[in-house]
Amino acid sequence: MTILTFLAMLVRGGRGVLVAPHVGRRSMKMTANADSERFQNGADKYAAYLETPEGRLRSDLSFDNLQDFLPPQAKDLCALDVGCGTGAAAIRLARLGMHITVLDSSPAMLDIAKRKAEEAGVADKIVLQHGDAAQLTNLFRAASFDVILCHNVLEYLDDPIAVLCGAARSLRDSSAILSVLVRNRAGEVFKAAIQAGDLAVAESNLIAEWGQETLYGGRVRLFTPDRLQAMLNAASLAVTAERGVRVLADYLPSRISRSADYERIFELERKLSRRPEYAGVARYTQCVARLG
Ligand SMILES: C[S@@+](CC[C@H](N)C(=O)[O-])C[C@H]1O[C@@H](n2cnc3c(N)ncnc32)[C@H](O)[C@@H]1O
């Protein structure tokens, strides 16, 4: 047991959810920026987005991809969800019997994650940790997790490679996996052209380093699959699989109901996700990596 886990147990929250103390608060204040504001003030908006067909597809497809790489006996494995948001992925891992630490810099997100874990009846499997992803090496012992998720977080970080290095250090051994999901630049080109009909933005997105966040406003870092792979390699991680998430669901005509046809859309997206020629233009790129 680490000293942090011990301290966390001292401040056990309601109905079995463990709440870690606000460690790293001083360093978080120093790195506080517009990103922390948007996730603090926009937590409810984000939770609502995850209930939309688009939000559900992103969560369901990325979790489906992840499951291909989880060991058959996932029960009792230890997982870390970096930038857990509302805890949706952690709850799914907990339902598989895993023990999950969820880390987020937004107390509002952690409050939602705590409530949802309680509602799902898996609160005893989830430890909430308030802190900055940039502090992974200070927050967790080396080699302590079998599975680490970092889904839609690198887009908002000053130094994504440093965070990937911290995640790599926290992986238990060469069989442990890191799942990373990021905004794909090619998807921004398609979105601007097909959804907004804005050819000028579509063209500028071809080389853009940053995109515009529609949910909260503000900028979001864009990745190419090659760039993500290079970042993972720089963190001593080798990519086991690369998938695309949401290839064409965002551009379907309105006569197709996103809700009524959800299962069919999901099944089609699932197939597209695994084919590199389609995955390359998806809205998101997901890589599963192991220590190289
Ligand atoms: C777009 S949400 C993704 C949430 C979740 N991973 C998911 O897939 O639904 C990004 C999350 O990362 C968190 N976050 C952003 N910067 C962070 C940082 N430096 N350290 C820890 N969490 C951070 C935000 O508070 C937010 O909950």
The ligand as an SDF file (V2000), in Angstrom:
LIG
                    3D

 27 29  0  0  0  0  0  0  0  0999 V2000
  -12.5290   15.3130  -22.6180 C   0  0  0  0  0  0  0  0  0  0  0  0
  -12.5170   14.7950  -20.9730 S   0  0  0  0  0  0  0  0  0  0  0  0
  -12.2720   13.0310  -21.1390 C   0  0  0  0  0  0  0  0  0  0  0  0
  -12.8200   12.2850  -19.9630 C   0  0  0  0  0  0  0  0  0  0  0  0
  -12.7560   10.7720  -20.0550 C   0  0  0  0  0  0  0  0  0  0  0  0
  -11.3930   10.2930  -20.1660 N   0  0  0  0  0  0  0  0  0  0  0  0
  -13.5780   10.2500  -21.1890 C   0  0  0  0  0  0  0  0  0  0  0  0
  -13.0330    9.6080  -22.1060 O   0  0  0  0  0  0  0  0  0  0  0  0
  -14.7980   10.4710  -21.1830 O   0  0  0  0  0  0  0  0  0  0  0  0
  -10.9350   15.2910  -20.3940 C   0  0  0  0  0  0  0  0  0  0  0  0
  -10.7500   15.0690  -18.9150 C   0  0  0  0  0  0  0  0  0  0  0  0
   -9.3800   15.2530  -18.5970 O   0  0  0  0  0  0  0  0  0  0  0  0
   -9.2910   16.0320  -17.4190 C   0  0  0  0  0  0  0  0  0  0  0  0
   -8.0130   16.7430  -17.4410 N   0  0  0  0  0  0  0  0  0  0  0  0
   -7.6410   17.7300  -18.2780 C   0  0  0  0  0  0  0  0  0  0  0  0
   -6.3820   18.1220  -18.0060 N   0  0  0  0  0  0  0  0  0  0  0  0
   -5.9700   17.3470  -16.9680 C   0  0  0  0  0  0  0  0  0  0  0  0
   -4.7660   17.2700  -16.2260 C   0  0  0  0  0  0  0  0  0  0  0  0
   -3.7310   18.0800  -16.5010 N   0  0  0  0  0  0  0  0  0  0  0  0
   -4.6730   16.3660  -15.2370 N   0  0  0  0  0  0  0  0  0  0  0  0
   -5.7180   15.5420  -14.9420 C   0  0  0  0  0  0  0  0  0  0  0  0
   -6.8760   15.5820  -15.6090 N   0  0  0  0  0  0  0  0  0  0  0  0
   -7.0040   16.4630  -16.6080 C   0  0  0  0  0  0  0  0  0  0  0  0
  -10.4760   16.9420  -17.4520 C   0  0  0  0  0  0  0  0  0  0  0  0
  -10.8090   17.4710  -16.1970 O   0  0  0  0  0  0  0  0  0  0  0  0
  -11.5350   16.0380  -18.0450 C   0  0  0  0  0  0  0  0  0  0  0  0
  -12.2250   15.3420  -17.0460 O   0  0  0  0  0  0  0  0  0  0  0  0
  1  2  1  0
  2  3  1  0
  2 10  1  0
  3  4  1  0
  4  5  1  0
  5  6  1  0
  5  7  1  0
  7  8  2  0
  7  9  1  0
 10 11  1  0
 11 12  1  0
 11 26  1  0
 12 13  1  0
 13 14  1  0
 13 24  1  0
 14 15  1  0
 14 23  1  0
 15 16  2  0
 16 17  1  0
 17 18  1  0
 17 23  2  0
 18 19  1  0
 18 20  2  0
 20 21  1  0
 21 22  2  0
 22 23  1  0
 24 25  1  0
 24 26  1  0
 26 27  1  0
M  CHG  2   2   1   9  -1
M  END
$$$$
